[in-house]
């Protein structure tokens, strides 16, 4: 793992009720970065791997998904199609949408929301939504967690 802010290079990020995403160095126990931008509390955060090692993906009660770059300390993308609070995850799969557009595994993330949808996004394509899975509103009511199996 690449070192950010000193120590052995192991970092942890957390979501907060203060609408921020602090990043901590585990060895020194010091916070060395904080991302702002969400307008409500952060429900879910994921640290990227492989090509996305320097990124943080977050989902918030403000109905948005945000992708931030640790090196530049800036937001790269914001995805705003959900109508309720959500959770996020990087996808290990290659996704093909209805138009035949392919998103590689390192460039796709997904979000599950209390709006009863799971949305797959192409991180590279400035907010391009690849695919939507809609739950049965009467049976499922809302999505509060999810896990991909393969």
ChimeraX attribute file (.defattr): number of C-alpha atoms within 10 A of each C-alpha:
attribute: neighborCount
match mode: 1-to-1
recipient: residues
	/A:1	11
	/A:2	11
	/A:3	11
	/A:4	18
	/A:5	17
	/A:6	15
	/A:7	14
	/A:8	14
	/A:9	14
	/A:10	16
	/A:11	23
	/A:12	15
	/A:13	19
	/A:14	17
	/A:15	20
	/A:16	16
	/A:17	12
	/A:18	12
	/A:19	19
	/A:20	20
	/A:21	25
	/A:22	16
	/A:23	22
	/A:24	20
	/A:25	21
	/A:26	16
	/A:27	12
	/A:28	14
	/A:29	11
	/A:30	14
	/A:31	15
	/A:32	14
	/A:33	16
	/A:34	14
	/A:35	19
	/A:36	14
	/A:37	14
	/A:38	21
	/A:39	14
	/A:40	17
	/A:41	18
	/A:42	26
	/A:43	19
	/A:44	20
	/A:45	23
	/A:46	19
	/A:47	21
	/A:48	17
	/A:49	13
	/A:50	8
	/A:51	9
	/A:52	14
	/A:53	13
	/A:54	18
	/A:55	21
	/A:56	22
	/A:57	25
	/A:58	27
	/A:59	28
	/A:60	27
	/A:61	22
	/A:62	19
	/A:63	22
	/A:64	25
	/A:65	27
	/A:66	19
	/A:67	22
	/A:68	22
	/A:69	18
	/A:70	18
	/A:71	10
	/A:72	10
	/A:73	14
	/A:74	14
	/A:75	17
	/A:76	16
	/A:77	17
	/A:78	19
	/A:79	18
	/A:80	12
	/A:81	12
	/A:82	20
	/A:83	15
	/A:84	17
	/A:85	24
	/A:86	28
	/A:87	27
	/A:88	26
	/A:89	22
	/A:90	21
	/A:91	19
	/A:92	15
	/A:93	15
	/A:94	12
	/A:95	20
	/A:96	14
	/A:97	13
	/A:98	8
	/A:99	8
	/A:100	9
	/A:101	12
	/A:102	15
	/A:103	22
	/A:104	17
	/A:105	14
	/A:106	19
	/A:107	20
	/A:108	22
	/A:109	25
	/A:110	20
	/A:111	27
	/A:112	27
	/A:113	24
	/A:114	20
	/A:115	19
	/A:116	21
	/A:117	21
	/A:118	22
	/A:119	19
	/A:120	25
	/A:121	24
	/A:122	22
	/A:123	23
	/A:124	14
	/A:125	12
	/A:126	12
	/A:127	14
	/A:128	12
	/A:129	18
	/A:130	23
	/A:131	18
	/A:132	15
	/A:133	11
	/A:134	15
	/A:135	15
	/A:136	11
	/A:137	12
	/A:138	7
	/A:139	7
	/A:140	11
	/A:141	12
	/A:142	19
	/A:143	20
	/A:144	13
	/A:145	12
	/A:146	13
	/A:147	6
	/A:148	8
	/A:149	5
	/A:150	4
